[in-house]
Amino acid sequence: MFKREEEQLNGYKNEFDNIPVSLESLDQAILSGFNKAKTEERKSIRKKRSIYSFIAAALLLIGLFSTIRISPVFASYISEIPGMEKIVELIRDDKGRLAAIENKYYQELEVSSEVKDGVNVTLDGTIADEMGIVLYYTLHSEEKQKSMMVEKVKLRAKDGTALDEASISYGAPHESEKGQHSYSGEIDYYFEAPLTAKDYVIDIEVQGKEFSLPFTLNDFKKKKEYFLNKTLELEGQKINIEKVIVYPLRIAVYLETDPDNKKQVLHLDDLRIVDEKGGVWGKISNGVTGKGSYDEKQEIYLQSNYFHEPKELYLQLNKAQAVNKEELYVVVDPERQKILKQPEGNMIKDIRAAGNDLAITLKVEEFPFGMFSEVLEMSGEKIEVGSNYITTSSDNVQESGVYIPGLSSRKEPIKLKISYYPSWIKGNEKIRIK
């Protein structure tokens, strides 16, 4: 039934395959997503309901995920559900959620609110498990809008069950230069404890108007839990892996860096799940990527392979950011605009203090991370800071900036605690999960 369409789509895919693409540029874009995911992020898409929308959605999958073959069943599923192409656009960077749709774990909701001043909200559907609920929505306006956004959200169980929220993201404005009548996005909720309720209400505020939408969840798929207590080691630095839990929405890797390490492991750049055929499930590109800091127990979140049942499954790591433990702080004198201390290698080339803004200049290729997590007095007392920013010029000079109230009148040096740094340890570590 879909043979002709599939042949045509594969023809388009072959054309895309011949377009030169810089993998390093793609890596940079993805890593930027990791860093931005600590705040909140949204995406938008025009709404179309036609066979061309189905083709576009399928083309996204074939073009961007050559490892996933679009079956006639999946193609039919996408084409039969109204508006499904916009959901595919939202999740195209997440293999786990695509697999959830392919295995019909996506739940249609189609719950619409009342219209207020020409605006209303529709809950299109959800993918949920015992630890998380992802809701896909559409904002509608009778008049074209150049910008719309979800301003506030509140999820509550109908029966009053307390929800122990771990994280929520719902994001930035949806924008269009010409204006649109509708915008689509997602709201991601994750919880500290497993969900028990099935009936919920979500309150969504848009353009100062609040909409309450009820919905009921289907039964969840059960988690898959693997207790490992094994160690990954890069250049003598050990990362102890306690367990891996696979949920339909994501994989949680529970780990802790060894306290006897000489270096502080900051970030596991390419931690991933692989199967015996080379299939890869990497880090989440849009959303919360982990919990905990490098000096305590952590949870790292990967894309889910829940609906894939390989014979063998491994956790693999080749690269991690790390610095010597005695070099975890950069010390600067903002008054004299001097660097007093930094990690070996002298990657930081300059500092600049202008008013209450402090900018650190770093000469490095493709490092889309904000380097510092905290600003402190020399005594160790924490200094409250404002906004952060990162800019990178064409000659690979990065500037990391932070707003520090009272900086212009400060006479003493300050310490900047490193959270990311362009210094790596490498290896070829792989431990078997199943």
C-alpha positions as CSV (number, residue, x, y, z in Angstrom):
1,M,0.0,0.0,0.0
2,F,2.9,2.4,0.9
3,K,5.5,0.9,-1.5
4,R,5.4,3.8,-4.0
5,E,5.5,6.4,-1.3
6,E,8.4,4.7,0.5
7,E,10.4,4.4,-2.7
8,Q,9.9,8.1,-3.3
9,L,10.9,9.0,0.3
10,N,14.0,6.8,0.0
11,G,14.9,8.6,-3.1
12,Y,14.8,11.9,-1.2
13,K,16.8,10.3,1.5
14,N,19.6,9.4,-1.0
15,E,19.7,13.0,-2.0
16,F,20.1,14.1,1.6
17,D,22.8,11.5,2.2
18,N,24.9,13.2,-0.5
19,I,24.7,16.7,1.1
20,P,28.0,17.3,3.0
21,V,27.3,17.9,6.7
22,S,29.9,18.6,9.4
23,L,29.5,16.1,12.2
24,E,31.4,18.5,14.5
25,S,28.8,21.2,13.8
26,L,26.0,18.8,14.6
27,D,27.8,17.8,17.8
28,Q,28.1,21.4,18.7
29,A,24.4,22.0,18.1
30,I,23.5,19.0,20.2
31,L,25.8,20.0,23.0
32,S,24.3,23.5,23.0
33,G,20.9,21.8,23.5
34,F,22.3,20.0,26.5
35,N,23.4,23.2,28.1
36,K,20.3,25.1,27.3
37,A,18.2,22.3,28.7
38,K,19.0,23.4,32.2
39,T,16.5,26.1,31.7
40,E,13.5,25.5,29.5
41,E,13.1,24.9,25.8
42,R,10.3,24.8,23.3
43,K,9.9,24.3,19.6
44,S,7.1,25.3,17.2
45,I,5.7,24.0,13.9
46,R,3.0,25.0,11.4
47,K,-0.1,22.9,11.5
48,K,-1.1,21.0,8.3
49,R,-3.4,18.0,7.9
50,S,-2.9,16.5,4.5
51,I,-1.1,13.6,2.8
52,Y,1.8,16.0,2.3
53,S,2.1,16.4,6.1
54,F,2.4,12.6,6.3
55,I,5.1,12.5,3.7
56,A,7.0,15.3,5.4
57,A,6.8,13.5,8.8
58,A,8.0,10.3,7.3
59,L,10.7,12.1,5.4
60,L,12.0,13.6,8.7
61,L,12.3,10.1,10.1
62,I,14.0,8.6,7.0
63,G,16.3,11.5,6.4
64,L,17.4,12.1,10.0
65,F,17.3,8.5,11.3
66,S,18.7,6.2,8.7
67,T,19.0,3.5,11.4
68,I,15.2,3.4,11.8
69,R,13.3,1.9,8.9
70,I,9.8,3.3,8.4
71,S,7.4,0.4,8.3
72,P,4.1,0.5,6.4
73,V,2.4,0.1,9.8
74,F,4.1,3.2,11.2
75,A,3.5,5.2,8.1
76,S,-0.2,4.3,8.3
77,Y,-0.3,5.2,12.0
78,I,1.1,8.6,11.4
79,S,-1.2,9.3,8.5
80,E,-4.4,8.2,10.3
81,I,-4.0,10.3,13.4
82,P,-5.0,14.0,12.8
83,G,-2.1,16.3,13.5
84,M,0.4,13.5,14.1
85,E,3.0,15.1,11.9
86,K,3.5,18.0,14.3
87,I,4.2,15.5,17.1
88,V,6.8,13.7,15.0
89,E,8.4,17.1,14.3
90,L,8.6,17.8,18.1
91,I,10.2,14.4,18.9
92,R,12.3,13.9,15.8
93,D,15.6,14.1,17.8
94,D,14.6,11.4,20.3
95,K,14.8,7.8,19.2
96,G,13.0,6.6,22.3
97,R,9.9,8.7,21.8
98,L,9.8,7.9,18.1
99,A,9.8,4.2,19.1
100,A,7.0,4.8,21.5
101,I,4.9,6.2,18.7
102,E,5.9,3.3,16.4
103,N,4.8,0.8,19.1
104,K,1.5,2.7,19.6
105,Y,2.4,3.8,23.1
106,Y,1.5,7.4,22.3
107,Q,-1.9,8.2,23.7
108,E,-4.3,10.5,21.9
109,L,-6.1,13.0,24.2
110,E,-7.7,15.7,21.9
111,V,-9.0,17.7,24.9
112,S,-9.8,21.3,24.1
113,S,-10.4,24.2,26.4
114,E,-13.0,26.8,26.1
115,V,-12.2,29.9,23.9
116,K,-11.2,33.0,25.8
117,D,-10.8,36.2,23.8
118,G,-10.2,34.2,20.7
119,V,-7.6,31.9,22.2
120,N,-7.8,28.3,23.4
121,V,-5.6,25.3,24.1
122,T,-5.8,21.7,22.9
123,L,-4.0,18.7,24.6
124,D,-3.2,16.6,21.5
125,G,-1.7,13.6,23.3
126,T,0.8,12.2,25.7
127,I,3.6,9.7,26.2
128,A,3.9,8.8,29.9
129,D,5.4,6.3,32.2
130,E,5.5,5.9,36.0
131,M,8.2,8.6,36.4
132,G,7.2,11.2,33.7
133,I,4.4,12.7,31.7
134,V,5.1,14.5,28.4
135,L,2.1,16.4,27.1
136,Y,1.8,17.6,23.5
137,Y,-0.3,20.7,23.0
138,T,-1.5,23.2,20.4
139,L,-2.2,26.9,21.1
140,H,-5.0,28.3,18.9
141,S,-5.8,31.9,18.1
142,E,-8.6,33.3,15.9
143,E,-6.3,36.1,14.8
144,K,-2.8,35.4,13.5
145,Q,-0.1,35.8,16.2
146,K,3.6,36.5,15.7
147,S,4.4,35.2,19.1
148,M,2.6,32.9,21.6
149,M,3.8,31.0,24.6
150,V,2.9,28.9,27.6
151,E,3.5,31.3,30.5
152,K,2.7,29.1,33.4
153,V,1.6,25.5,34.0
154,K,0.4,23.5,37.0
155,L,-0.3,19.8,37.0
156,R,-2.5,18.3,39.7
157,A,-4.1,14.9,40.3
158,K,-7.9,15.0,40.4
159,D,-8.1,13.0,43.6
160,G,-5.6,15.4,45.4
161,T,-2.7,13.0,45.4
162,A,0.5,15.0,46.0
163,L,2.9,15.1,43.0
164,D,6.6,15.1,43.9
165,E,7.9,17.1,41.0
166,A,11.6,16.6,40.1
167,S,11.6,18.8,36.9
168,I,9.3,20.6,34.5
169,S,10.1,22.3,31.2
170,Y,7.6,24.1,28.9
171,G,9.7,26.8,27.4
172,A,10.4,29.8,25.2
173,P,8.0,31.7,22.9
174,H,6.7,30.2,19.7
175,E,7.4,32.8,17.0
176,S,6.6,33.5,13.4
177,E,7.5,36.6,11.3
178,K,4.3,36.4,9.3
179,G,2.1,35.2,12.2
180,Q,0.2,31.9,12.6
181,H,-3.2,30.8,14.0
182,S,-1.6,27.9,15.9
183,Y,1.6,26.7,17.5
184,S,2.5,23.3,18.9
185,G,4.8,22.3,21.7
186,E,5.3,20.0,24.7
187,I,5.3,20.1,28.4
188,D,7.7,17.7,30.2
189,Y,7.0,16.6,33.8
190,Y,9.2,14.3,35.7
191,F,8.8,13.1,39.3
192,E,10.8,11.9,42.3
193,A,8.4,9.1,43.1
194,P,6.3,6.8,40.8
195,L,2.9,8.1,39.8
196,T,-0.2,6.3,41.2
197,A,-3.0,8.5,40.0
198,K,-4.5,8.2,36.6
199,D,-6.8,11.3,36.4
200,Y,-5.2,14.7,36.1
201,V,-5.9,18.4,35.4
202,I,-3.4,20.7,33.9
203,D,-3.7,24.5,34.3
204,I,-2.1,26.4,31.4
205,E,-1.7,30.1,31.2
206,V,-1.4,31.7,27.8
207,Q,-1.5,35.5,27.2
208,G,-2.7,36.1,30.7
209,K,-5.6,33.6,30.4
210,E,-5.8,30.4,32.3
211,F,-7.1,27.2,30.8
212,S,-7.9,24.0,32.8
213,L,-7.8,20.7,30.8
214,P,-8.6,17.3,32.4
215,F,-7.1,14.1,31.0
216,T,-6.8,10.4,32.0
217,L,-3.7,8.3,31.5
218,N,-3.6,4.7,30.2
219,D,-1.8,2.0,32.2
220,F,2.0,2.4,32.2
221,K,4.6,0.0,30.8
222,K,6.7,-1.4,33.6
223,K,10.4,-0.2,34.0
224,K,13.3,-2.5,33.2
225,E,16.0,-2.4,35.9
226,Y,19.6,-3.7,35.6
227,F,21.8,-3.7,38.7
228,L,25.5,-3.5,37.6
229,N,27.9,-2.2,40.3
230,K,30.6,-2.0,37.6
231,T,33.3,0.6,36.8
232,L,34.2,2.6,33.7
233,E,37.8,3.9,33.7
234,L,39.3,6.6,31.6
235,E,43.1,7.3,32.1
236,G,42.9,5.9,35.6
237,Q,39.8,7.9,36.6
238,K,37.0,5.7,37.7
239,I,33.2,6.2,37.3
240,N,31.2,3.7,39.3
241,I,27.9,2.6,37.7
242,E,25.4,1.4,40.2
243,K,22.4,0.6,38.0
244,V,20.5,1.4,34.8
245,I,16.7,1.8,34.7
246,V,15.0,1.8,31.3
247,Y,11.6,3.6,31.1
248,P,9.5,4.2,28.0
249,L,10.5,8.0,28.1
250,R,14.2,7.8,29.0
251,I,17.0,5.7,30.5
252,A,18.4,6.7,33.9
253,V,22.0,5.7,34.6
254,Y,22.9,5.9,38.3
255,L,26.6,6.6,38.9
256,E,29.2,8.2,41.1
257,T,32.8,9.3,40.4
258,D,35.4,7.5,42.6
259,P,36.4,9.7,45.6
260,D,40.0,8.5,45.1
261,N,40.3,9.9,41.6
262,K,43.1,12.5,41.2
263,K,41.0,14.4,38.6
264,Q,37.5,15.6,39.0
265,V,35.3,14.2,36.2
266,L,33.0,17.0,35.2
267,H,31.0,15.8,32.2
268,L,30.6,12.4,30.4
269,D,30.6,13.7,26.9
270,D,29.5,10.6,25.0
271,L,28.0,8.3,27.5
272,R,25.6,6.0,25.5
273,I,23.8,2.7,25.3
274,V,24.7,0.4,22.4
275,D,23.5,-3.0,21.2
276,E,25.3,-5.9,19.6
277,K,24.5,-4.5,16.1
278,G,25.9,-1.0,16.8
279,G,22.6,0.7,17.5
280,V,23.1,3.8,19.7
281,W,20.9,5.6,22.2
282,G,22.7,8.8,23.3
283,K,22.0,11.7,25.6
284,I,18.7,13.6,25.5
285,S,19.2,16.6,23.2
286,N,16.2,18.7,24.4
287,G,15.2,18.4,28.0
288,V,16.7,17.6,31.4
289,T,19.9,15.6,30.9
290,G,20.7,14.7,34.4
291,K,20.4,15.2,38.2
292,G,23.0,15.7,40.8
293,S,26.5,17.3,40.5
294,Y,29.9,15.8,39.8
295,D,30.9,15.7,43.5
296,E,27.9,13.6,44.5
297,K,25.8,10.7,43.1
298,Q,24.3,11.5,39.8
299,E,21.5,10.3,37.4
300,I,22.4,10.7,33.7
301,Y,19.4,10.5,31.3
302,L,19.7,8.9,27.9
303,Q,17.2,8.3,25.1
304,S,15.2,5.2,25.7
305,N,15.5,1.8,24.0
306,Y,12.5,0.5,25.9
307,F,10.8,-0.8,22.8
308,H,13.9,-2.4,21.4
309,E,14.8,-5.9,22.7
310,P,18.5,-6.6,21.6
311,K,20.3,-9.8,22.5
312,E,23.1,-7.8,24.1
313,L,23.2,-4.3,25.6
314,Y,26.2,-2.2,26.7
315,L,26.9,1.1,28.4
316,Q,29.8,2.8,26.6
317,L,32.1,5.8,27.2
318,N,35.0,7.2,25.3
319,K,35.5,10.8,26.5
320,A,34.9,12.9,29.6
321,Q,35.8,16.4,30.7
322,A,38.1,16.4,33.7
323,V,40.5,18.7,35.6
324,N,42.9,18.2,38.5
325,K,41.0,18.4,41.8
326,E,43.2,21.2,43.1
327,E,42.3,23.2,40.0
328,L,38.5,23.3,40.3
329,Y,38.4,27.1,40.7
330,V,39.4,29.9,38.4
331,V,40.5,32.9,40.5
332,V,40.3,36.4,39.0
333,D,40.8,40.0,40.1
334,P,38.0,42.0,38.4
335,E,39.4,45.4,39.5
336,R,42.8,44.8,37.8
337,Q,41.2,42.5,35.2
338,K,43.7,39.8,35.8
339,I,43.6,36.0,35.9
340,L,45.2,34.8,39.1
341,K,44.7,31.1,38.8
342,Q,43.4,28.7,36.2
343,P,43.8,24.9,35.3
344,E,46.9,23.8,33.5
345,G,47.0,24.5,29.8
346,N,46.1,28.2,30.3
347,M,43.0,27.9,28.1
348,I,41.6,31.1,29.5
349,K,43.2,34.0,27.6
350,D,41.6,37.1,29.1
351,I,39.0,38.5,31.5
352,R,37.0,41.7,31.1
353,A,35.0,43.5,33.7
354,A,32.5,46.1,32.5
355,G,30.2,47.5,35.2
356,N,28.6,44.4,36.8
357,D,29.4,42.1,33.9
358,L,32.4,39.7,34.0
359,A,33.4,38.1,30.7
360,I,35.9,35.2,30.4
361,T,37.6,34.7,27.0
362,L,38.5,31.1,26.0
363,K,40.4,30.1,22.9
364,V,38.9,26.7,22.0
365,E,37.2,24.9,19.1
366,E,33.6,24.1,19.5
367,F,33.0,24.1,23.2
368,P,29.3,25.2,23.7
369,F,29.2,25.1,27.5
370,G,29.0,27.7,30.2
371,M,32.1,27.0,32.2
372,F,31.1,28.1,35.7
373,S,28.4,27.0,38.1
374,E,29.1,29.3,41.1
375,V,30.8,32.5,42.0
376,L,32.3,32.8,45.4
377,E,34.2,35.1,47.8
378,M,37.8,34.0,48.5
379,S,36.4,32.9,51.9
380,G,34.1,30.4,50.1
381,E,30.9,32.4,50.7
382,K,28.6,32.1,47.7
383,I,27.9,35.3,45.7
384,E,24.4,35.5,44.1
385,V,24.7,36.1,40.4
386,G,22.3,37.1,37.6
387,S,22.1,36.0,34.0
388,N,24.8,34.1,32.0
389,Y,25.7,34.0,28.4
390,I,28.0,32.3,25.9
391,T,29.2,33.7,22.6
392,T,31.6,32.2,20.0
393,S,33.3,34.0,17.2
394,S,34.3,32.7,13.8
395,D,37.9,32.4,15.0
396,N,37.0,29.9,17.8
397,V,37.1,32.5,20.6
398,Q,34.4,31.9,23.2
399,E,33.3,34.4,25.7
400,S,31.5,33.3,28.8
401,G,29.8,36.1,30.7
402,V,28.0,36.4,34.0
403,Y,26.2,39.3,35.7
404,I,27.5,39.8,39.3
405,P,25.7,42.5,41.4
406,G,28.2,44.9,42.9
407,L,31.1,43.8,40.7
408,S,31.9,47.3,39.7
409,S,32.7,48.3,43.4
410,R,34.4,45.0,44.3
411,K,38.1,45.3,45.4
412,E,38.9,41.7,46.2
413,P,39.5,38.7,43.9
414,I,36.7,36.2,43.4
415,K,36.6,32.4,42.7
416,L,34.6,30.9,39.8
417,K,33.8,27.2,40.3
418,I,34.3,25.1,37.1
419,S,31.4,23.0,35.9
420,Y,32.6,22.4,32.3
421,Y,36.1,22.7,30.9
422,P,37.8,21.9,27.6
423,S,40.2,19.3,29.1
424,W,39.5,15.6,28.4
425,I,40.3,12.1,29.5
426,K,39.8,9.4,26.9
427,G,39.5,5.7,26.6
428,N,37.3,2.9,25.2
429,E,35.2,1.6,28.0
430,K,32.2,-0.7,27.6
431,I,30.3,-2.6,30.3
432,R,27.6,-5.2,29.6
433,I,24.1,-4.5,30.8
434,K,22.4,-7.6,29.4
